[in-house]
Amino acid sequence: MYLLDRRSVYYGLIGLLVIFFILGCGAPRKVSRVGSAETTDLSGRWNDTDSRLVAEAMIRDILRRPWLEDFADREDRKPRVIVGSVINRSHEHIAIQTFVKDLERELINSGKVSFVASKTERQEVRQERDDQQMEASEETAKRLAQEAAADYMLRGSLNTILDESGGTKVIFYQTNLELIDIESNEKVWIGQKKIKKVIERSRYTY
């Protein structure tokens, strides 16, 4: 009789655990909307906040360096800039195009430079211009060979160093950018931004 009671309690506990597990798996997921500028860092990996803050810091630096005033004094106009390749050399899958767009936004909104469309964008615009020569009226068709050439190209890379021991992981991000005079190949600015993140794993994992 005592053995039977113990078995009943045992199987009863197992049944309760199964019920709790099923209820837990079926619990609705909570989703909260937050502002796009609010900092969220769940995994410790590169995210939208890192992209935005790095772009803002590097464009602030590039626009206060001597090359900008030197160009304005020499040419009496704003320099035309294009963003070239930014290569992801990190250990993570990073949406580099998002970072590139953050750079472009900061450059354009500064009002201190003119901005030239990227290589891919230019191909699309050129196709539209070619179509206009055949399909649009002579008065409205945009002329060929009237593109404004870029004076400088901004290019660079994003790198990481990963260090891990026990339950602690350190990720070091380093973004390198350089501004190159397209005519002379002279590098007129080199910038660097570093971010270090420490991720500590909980002692209790599920």
GUZA-849039 format. One line per field, with one value per residue (C-alpha): residue number from 1; residue in one letter; x, y, z. Coordinates in steps of 0.02 Angstrom, whole numbers, plus 50000, padded with zeros to 5 digits. Example, Ala and Ser with C-alpha at 12.3 -4.5 7.8 and 13.67 -1.06 7.14 Angstrom:
BEGIN
k: [1;2] $
r: [A;S] $
xx: [50615;50684] $
yy: [49775;49947] $
zz: [50390;50357] $
***
This chain:
BEGIN
k: [1;2;3;4;5;6;7;8;9;10;11;12;13;14;15;16;17;18;19;20;21;22;23;24;25;26;27;28;29;30;31;32;33;34;35;36;37;38;39;40;41;42;43;44;45;46;47;48;49;50;51;52;53;54;55;56;57;58;59;60;61;62;63;64;65;66;67;68;69;70;71;72;73;74;75;76;77;78;79;80;81;82;83;84;85;86;87;88;89;90;91;92;93;94;95;96;97;98;99;100;101;102;103;104;105;106;107;108;109;110;111;112;113;114;115;116;117;118;119;120;121;122;123;124;125;126;127;128;129;130;131;132;133;134;135;136;137;138;139;140;141;142;143;144;145;146;147;148;149;150;151;152;153;154;155;156;157;158;159;160;161;162;163;164;165;166;167;168;169;170;171;172;173;174;175;176;177;178;179;180;181;182;183;184;185;186;187;188;189;190;191;192;193;194;195;196;197;198;199;200;201;202;203;204;205;206] $
r: [M;Y;L;L;D;R;R;S;V;Y;Y;G;L;I;G;L;L;V;I;F;F;I;L;G;C;G;A;P;R;K;V;S;R;V;G;S;A;E;T;T;D;L;S;G;R;W;N;D;T;D;S;R;L;V;A;E;A;M;I;R;D;I;L;R;R;P;W;L;E;D;F;A;D;R;E;D;R;K;P;R;V;I;V;G;S;V;I;N;R;S;H;E;H;I;A;I;Q;T;F;V;K;D;L;E;R;E;L;I;N;S;G;K;V;S;F;V;A;S;K;T;E;R;Q;E;V;R;Q;E;R;D;D;Q;Q;M;E;A;S;E;E;T;A;K;R;L;A;Q;E;A;A;A;D;Y;M;L;R;G;S;L;N;T;I;L;D;E;S;G;G;T;K;V;I;F;Y;Q;T;N;L;E;L;I;D;I;E;S;N;E;K;V;W;I;G;Q;K;K;I;K;K;V;I;E;R;S;R;Y;T;Y] $
xx: [50000;50142;50230;50071;50054;50233;50202;50045;50139;50281;50167;50065;50220;50271;50098;50106;50277;50211;50062;50173;50289;50145;50071;50241;50270;50098;50112;50085;50239;50246;50295;50327;50352;50495;50565;50685;50816;50802;50953;50918;51057;50993;51130;51282;51304;51317;51145;51051;51107;51291;51267;51185;51304;51462;51400;51357;51525;51629;51538;51554;51741;51760;51668;51778;51944;52050;52013;51838;51892;52042;51928;51805;51946;52020;51863;51737;51601;51551;51643;51547;51564;51518;51516;51612;51629;51622;51680;51622;51776;51696;51647;51463;51335;51310;51190;51325;51201;51111;51275;51312;51140;51174;51335;51247;51109;51231;51332;51182;51094;51252;51230;51419;51445;51354;51317;51334;51231;51317;51374;51217;51103;51189;51157;50971;50966;51065;50941;50799;50892;50922;50738;50692;50792;50673;50509;50502;50473;50625;50581;50575;50704;50859;51022;51157;51335;51286;51325;51414;51571;51622;51776;51801;51758;51724;51767;51821;51791;51714;51820;51799;51907;51822;51886;51794;51827;51704;51539;51609;51632;51711;51677;51785;51719;51831;51765;51895;51849;51954;51914;52008;52033;51972;52084;52247;52215;52270;52195;52134;52054;52066;51942;51922;51785;51796;51661;51693;51552;51561;51429;51411;51314;51197;51250;51078;51033;50872] $
yy: [50000;50117;50075;50109;50280;50323;50274;50380;50531;50499;50485;50631;50742;50687;50730;50903;50935;50884;51001;51147;51114;51114;51271;51355;51312;51373;51538;51689;51789;51967;52100;52280;52425;52543;52699;52667;52775;52679;52572;52386;52260;52083;51971;52085;52073;52223;52302;52454;52563;52524;52562;52730;52788;52738;52824;52983;52988;52956;53082;53214;53183;53184;53349;53444;53397;53514;53428;53503;53684;53658;53596;53739;53867;53786;53746;53871;53738;53591;53428;53285;53122;52942;52793;52646;52472;52443;52265;52156;52069;52024;51852;51902;51918;52107;52203;52317;52405;52473;52548;52621;52704;52776;52851;52922;52998;53086;53154;53218;53294;53387;53504;53520;53402;53353;53169;53060;52902;52736;52626;52518;52670;52755;52605;52616;52803;52785;52656;52775;52916;52805;52759;52943;52972;52855;52876;53051;53215;53313;53453;53342;53207;53226;53252;53119;53139;53272;53175;53262;53163;53126;53209;53089;52909;52849;52665;52549;52393;52327;52207;52110;52025;51893;51839;51711;51625;51527;51619;51787;51844;52006;52069;52211;52301;52416;52516;52589;52717;52820;52963;52956;53093;53005;53105;53091;52934;53038;52986;53149;53074;52911;52875;52738;52697;52561;52474;52345;52237;52118;51980;51878;51716;51675;51532;51457;51400;51318] $
zz: [50000;50045;49882;49785;49866;49821;49641;49637;49701;49579;49427;49489;49495;49321;49259;49337;49259;49088;49108;49161;49014;48890;48966;48961;48779;48733;48827;48713;48664;48729;48601;48651;48532;48574;48492;48348;48435;48599;48642;48643;48665;48693;48624;48630;48442;48324;48309;48243;48388;48354;48169;48202;48339;48244;48085;48180;48270;48114;48005;48142;48140;47951;47933;48056;47976;47866;47699;47693;47714;47600;47460;47481;47473;47319;47219;47291;47307;47416;47381;47302;47400;47361;47480;47408;47482;47668;47697;47841;47909;48074;48138;48132;47994;47989;47878;47807;47692;47845;47907;47735;47732;47905;47838;47685;47791;47905;47758;47662;47812;47864;47716;47702;47554;47396;47380;47225;47198;47219;47074;47083;47097;46950;46838;46874;46844;46682;46619;46654;46564;46414;46409;46410;46250;46160;46253;46328;46237;46181;46301;46456;46419;46529;46437;46426;46492;46618;46778;46921;46959;47138;47210;47355;47398;47575;47601;47740;47842;48002;48106;48268;48399;48506;48677;48784;48948;49054;49055;49000;48821;48759;48583;48517;48362;48261;48114;47996;47864;47745;47626;47461;47330;47172;47055;47151;47259;47409;47576;47654;47809;47907;48046;48174;48298;48431;48533;48668;48739;48886;48887;49046;49035;49178;49290;49268;49094;49038] $
***
